[in-house]
Amino acid sequence: MSAQTAQDRHAGFVHAVDTTLLPPPDREIAVLGRVRADGDRQVVVTHLRRAATEVRRRAIQTVGAAGAGHIGGEFSITDALVTLYLAVMNISPEQVEAGDPERDRLVLSKGHAANALYTTLAVGGFIHPEALRTFLQPESMLNGHPARSKLTAVEASTGPLGHGLPIAVGMALAARMDGSSRRTFVLLGDGELQEGSNWEAFMTAGHQRLDHLVAVVDRNRLQQGAKVAETNDLEPLADKLRAFNWEVVEIDGNDHGSLLDAFAGVPAASGRPTFVIAHTDKGYPVSYMRDNVAWHHKVPNPDQVAQALAELDTILDGIGKDPQ
Amino acid sequence: MNASTAVRPALHDCRDTWAATLADVASKDPRVVAVVNDSVGSSKLGGFQKEFADRTINVGIAEQDMVGIGAGLANGGRIPFVSAAACFLTARAMEQIKADVAYSQYNVKLVGQSPGVAYGDLGPTHHSIEDFGWLRTLPGLVVVAPADPRETEQVVRWAASHEGPVYIRVSRMGVPDVYPEDYTFTPGRAVALRDGDDVTIIATGTTVCRALDAAELLSAGGVEARVLSMPTIKPLDTDAVVAAARETAGIVTVEEALVTGLGGAVAETVVAHHPCPVRTIGFHDTFATTGSAEWLLDHIGASPSGIADVAREMVRAR
């Protein structure tokens, strides 16, 4: 089957082209769809845990097949992406397709985690899973960084760091002008916060009291080639954001229950925008990758893919049997 | 008529027209908003801010933030006019213009105020002679420089109705009316303001009036110059340029910018379609020296007599 036919029958692509297909994964990712965030907590968390693990299973095979990607930072942000797209946000494939102005917005400012975004969109039913086999291939809609001009589910083209937050501030201002309660979420890397444009936007959002704006920082403590703390330290990060008039929440960013709780607190009673410091591990939860700076954009070899799949399958096997 | 009784045409600051037009457009279309970088005064938007307080976003001195916010507002269905001194808007926020506006194809209107050497004696940090060259390289971005108030009004109205990113260069240096009352701006089209088959002068924005004066001088000496106003630097009116290349001795371009703007665009077109002599008047790989805007334009040969000299030379060499 060509990518053309797969894309033709599915929503989400601005345009479709015939392109090379990467070798298939061991099994294609299932479209697990959404779950109500306010449903039974155990059911919600189980769904998200399964989805996040499936996303990682699929994403590492994509990177292995394509021979490129940013797997470490994709694994650290996967839980936030899955929690937002599958449970928290007011968004559905139908809303995206129709351009529903009241849909919640998400900007992946750390655009190099595109593969995690695409795979989350696939597990959520926003793009066809087979499209993942076009990642980085000639004329694919799936660039190494997400493009608004190629995927309708992408709200802003990102890649150069420090761009997503100002755009999200604009989205939140538009929502307020509309008198809408729609929310805007922006996912940032921690190294990315070294870009000065973020601090311009932090100031504006605090000044404007954009209480329906949520910035999540993927605090995996590692940037491309070194620790953030050793490169250009961010600390005291929470204090800085409080001083910029943001509400600050610190959580385990690889824990779905903690993520759900953090997002349930929006809008904050203080009327301030919410800054979620999501403490994560780069490469989570794969043993050889976890908290290892080498895995910023290292490509796993077949043995490493197999080992990661075995570890992720162990997690999948335990889901439902071992209540959290 | 002698010099002492000559009636000089009234000169206009196109920012006044820009501001009045934006207010009118905003009064009819609730989607229109202004985004500024502490430039309410220099964008002449004081009145707009009073009338549309909830549709004026002043981010302070933060141009990257300003342009990104414009893209986000466009995502929310607004029509943002992001207005700032052209030098800061384009240079400081160039990557936002590239990625958030042009590449993302967001419906953002970028309005560069007081461009070129309008801030003449403040020095090259405050000049915006690079903007044409930089912005015309960005795929999908329309680049327009109105030449007088009538055109400024039409360009602002057109930009509000057009779906897609646009850069508008609004002049501060005084310009006379150059277009007839029945003029209609057509994006991507040159305007023949004077017919002639000896040589062609192509100008844009503030230099159009100078090109017309140059044509008067040439005509007095028996040389009939075609004068094309080129409000749209991108997409360029290829047909008009190629016709000029075919039908006249050559083309002289005149711009208040580095010649990588209009001059470069015309030269590329001529080389590709119908090679002919091209001379570019503007800044040539140099930052401007100190002086008023008018003085600087005269200084680089963009005076009526300077333009006429170059055109005459081209006709002689035919």
HADDOCK unambig.tbl for C-alpha pairs under 7 A between the chains (distance, minus, plus):
assign (segid A and resid 101 and name CA) (segid B and resid 76 and name CA) 6.99 0.50 0.50
assign (segid A and resid 148 and name CA) (segid B and resid 104 and name CA) 5.79 0.50 0.50
assign (segid A and resid 149 and name CA) (segid B and resid 104 and name CA) 6.14 0.50 0.50
assign (segid A and resid 156 and name CA) (segid B and resid 104 and name CA) 6.51 0.50 0.50
assign (segid A and resid 157 and name CA) (segid B and resid 99 and name CA) 6.80 0.50 0.50
assign (segid A and resid 157 and name CA) (segid B and resid 100 and name CA) 6.61 0.50 0.50
assign (segid A and resid 157 and name CA) (segid B and resid 104 and name CA) 5.63 0.50 0.50
assign (segid A and resid 163 and name CA) (segid B and resid 68 and name CA) 6.66 0.50 0.50
assign (segid A and resid 166 and name CA) (segid B and resid 65 and name CA) 5.02 0.50 0.50
assign (segid A and resid 166 and name CA) (segid B and resid 68 and name CA) 4.74 0.50 0.50
assign (segid A and resid 166 and name CA) (segid B and resid 69 and name CA) 5.15 0.50 0.50
assign (segid A and resid 167 and name CA) (segid B and resid 68 and name CA) 4.47 0.50 0.50
assign (segid A and resid 167 and name CA) (segid B and resid 69 and name CA) 4.79 0.50 0.50
assign (segid A and resid 167 and name CA) (segid B and resid 71 and name CA) 5.77 0.50 0.50
assign (segid A and resid 167 and name CA) (segid B and resid 72 and name CA) 4.30 0.50 0.50
assign (segid A and resid 168 and name CA) (segid B and resid 72 and name CA) 5.81 0.50 0.50
assign (segid A and resid 169 and name CA) (segid B and resid 69 and name CA) 5.88 0.50 0.50
assign (segid A and resid 169 and name CA) (segid B and resid 72 and name CA) 6.74 0.50 0.50
assign (segid A and resid 170 and name CA) (segid B and resid 68 and name CA) 6.98 0.50 0.50
assign (segid A and resid 170 and name CA) (segid B and resid 69 and name CA) 3.84 0.50 0.50
assign (segid A and resid 170 and name CA) (segid B and resid 70 and name CA) 6.13 0.50 0.50
assign (segid A and resid 170 and name CA) (segid B and resid 71 and name CA) 6.75 0.50 0.50
assign (segid A and resid 170 and name CA) (segid B and resid 72 and name CA) 3.91 0.50 0.50
assign (segid A and resid 170 and name CA) (segid B and resid 73 and name CA) 4.63 0.50 0.50
assign (segid A and resid 171 and name CA) (segid B and resid 72 and name CA) 4.24 0.50 0.50
assign (segid A and resid 171 and name CA) (segid B and resid 73 and name CA) 5.19 0.50 0.50
assign (segid A and resid 171 and name CA) (segid B and resid 75 and name CA) 6.37 0.50 0.50
assign (segid A and resid 171 and name CA) (segid B and resid 76 and name CA) 5.73 0.50 0.50
assign (segid A and resid 173 and name CA) (segid B and resid 73 and name CA) 6.83 0.50 0.50
assign (segid A and resid 174 and name CA) (segid B and resid 73 and name CA) 5.15 0.50 0.50
assign (segid A and resid 174 and name CA) (segid B and resid 76 and name CA) 5.29 0.50 0.50
assign (segid A and resid 174 and name CA) (segid B and resid 78 and name CA) 6.87 0.50 0.50
assign (segid A and resid 175 and name CA) (segid B and resid 76 and name CA) 6.74 0.50 0.50
assign (segid A and resid 197 and name CA) (segid B and resid 64 and name CA) 5.96 0.50 0.50
assign (segid A and resid 197 and name CA) (segid B and resid 65 and name CA) 6.09 0.50 0.50
assign (segid A and resid 200 and name CA) (segid B and resid 62 and name CA) 6.09 0.50 0.50
assign (segid A and resid 200 and name CA) (segid B and resid 65 and name CA) 5.88 0.50 0.50
assign (segid A and resid 201 and name CA) (segid B and resid 65 and name CA) 5.61 0.50 0.50
assign (segid A and resid 204 and name CA) (segid B and resid 59 and name CA) 6.27 0.50 0.50
